Every structure is written in structure tokens, then in C-alpha cells.
Amino acid sequence: MTTIPTTMLTAVYQPGSPSLVLDKYYPVRELRDNEILIKKHTTDFSVLPPVCHSDVTLLSGVSLDTRKYARGVAREQKLGAKVDSRTVQIGKLYSIIGADSCVHGVNGGAALFNALGLGRDGGYAEYIIVTADTLVPVPDGVPPAVAAIASDAGVTAYHAVQRSAQVKKGEKVLIFGIGAPIRRAFRCNWYDYSSVLYACDVKPEARKLALELGATEAFDLIELTNKTTAGFTVDTTINFVSNNQTFNLSMSALKRNDVNFPSKPKCVMVGVSAENLVFSTLDIITTGVQILGSTAGDQNDLAAVLDLFAKGSIRAHVHSEPLENVNKVLDELRASTYTGRKVVIPHPKV
């Protein structure tokens, strides 16, 4: 194994700054017994708003004294003293989830703010320190950049549909924000195809894509407002935007349903926005609407998504950029100028 350097190139968050700061001399700390030092192969984040807009939201609206949050893929380099070498193999390609099995809140903060990159060093760097329960082996035939996408958009969408929404046969589902998640929803067996699927997006090309992939109808915000006013209802909404307007439209489409308790309409919130959402507790109690948050997924979810990529059931539209260009890519994300996904890598070529 090559010698591990004492410092590395990283992209570091500084409180109050909308951009990341490149630090060529960020220290590589010593491993604890249960940790693994990984040499990064790629690191990923979304450049397809509003599917996964958390990068820009966290930079602009949340105070975090930490490096930017990111998942990715990597090749393992060094094991802590108590890591079982039979389960984690040196040189093998792994996809990394952002939180291990025992992430908990610290100092009164949210649990997620103690995950990789949110409270702990993240993945915009040449090396990352993780534990074994964040690693999932990448199947043969899945390129590193695609495996990075699987650890972010793929696992987030899969978990939202399979675990949080638990969409059942015959249900009507409305998705806000069309892109990677809705492509996966329509092209894979995550939904029973007897379910009726609707989509809402501000972009005409996104609505066109939804119809091509099998949506019964695709609306812009005004059209959906008119539909809900006229009595349009669904059983479940999955919201990859999660601002006030899409949340209110979700509630309008859910709370007019006939409810047979304990079966209840579900409002699943996946996207991150800086807006505070307001709802009436009376509405929730009397209509039976469940408001559920859905964040990423676990090792089993990521393994399922990687298997779908390996089988060709889903495909990724992905490009790479050097880590040095991370702020350029963030600006593209803010401006919604890029279609697909991007990964940033610490070297010119994967």
C-alpha cells in the first residue's frame, strides 16, 4: 500500500460563506480502532434541481461548522485495529452511505448533523474516514461515478418509495420534482405498475419526460392548484422540492380523501429547503394525513439500488469534474443550468 500523506486536498465549508474553500493542507487524522481510511475515487452531489437541492440549501441557509456533506465511492486503503479484514477488503470498490447505524444527535442538534460531512468530515476530499457499516460493495459492471450517484439520488428515492411511502397496489401517487427519482420510479419495479402516477414540475421538459415514462398526467404548479381546487386527490405524495407551495399542494391533494383508519394518506418529504412549513394540527388529526420525513437509506437500500444499476434496470446521466471545480458545479446547481448528475473527483480522471 502506498504511504498515506499527513495532509490532503479538501473543499471546506466556512460558516456564512456561499462557496467552499479549497484547502491543500487539511490534516489526515489518525484512525480509531473501528475506522477505515478510504482513498476517494469519486464524490457526488446533485446538479439536477429540485431533485436533491440540499447542497445549495445547506450552504445558504444552515449554519454548519463542518465540511460539506457528500456521499460517494472509494477504494479502501487502511483498516483500524478492530476492523475485520474478512468483511472489508483492501482495494475493493465500495459505495458509501452518509450515516452509520448509530448516528445520534449531539449538543441538542439533529442526528443527521452528526453524519459524514455534517458534524464529521465529509467526502469533498482525497481521503475520508468511515466505519464498515457505511460501506456497500459495488457490483461488477457499475462504474465508480454511477455508484456515487446510487449512494445519493438512487438510495434517497428508493428509500422514500419503498420504506417511507410504502406505495401499495392501486394507489394514486403524486411526485413533486422530476428527474432521477421519477425515472427510477417509472422504470423500475419500485411501484406496482397498476398504481396511478402523477407528476408536478415547473420545467416543461421535465413534465414531458414524466409523460414519456408513464405518468398519467403531469402538471405545472398552476395546473395542479386548479386540479386540487376542483377536487383532485391522491393517496400519497412524495415531495423532492419541499417548499411551502409544494407542501400546501400536497396537503390539498391528500386531505380530501376518504380515510379508513388506521390506513392514512401519506405526505412524504424528501427535498430540503430553507422554508418553514406551516400546517394545522386539526387538519392532521381530522384528515388522517401522515407527514413523514425520508432521508437517504441504509446498506440494504443502497445494495438494492446498485443491483438495479448492475442489471441495467436504471441508468445514470452523469459527468465528472475535478474537485478544484466544486464551486463552479455548485453555481450550476444554483442556476439550474445542468441536466443530469455530476460527480467531483480529486484527480483529473476517474
Disulfide bonds with the S-S distance in Angstrom:
none
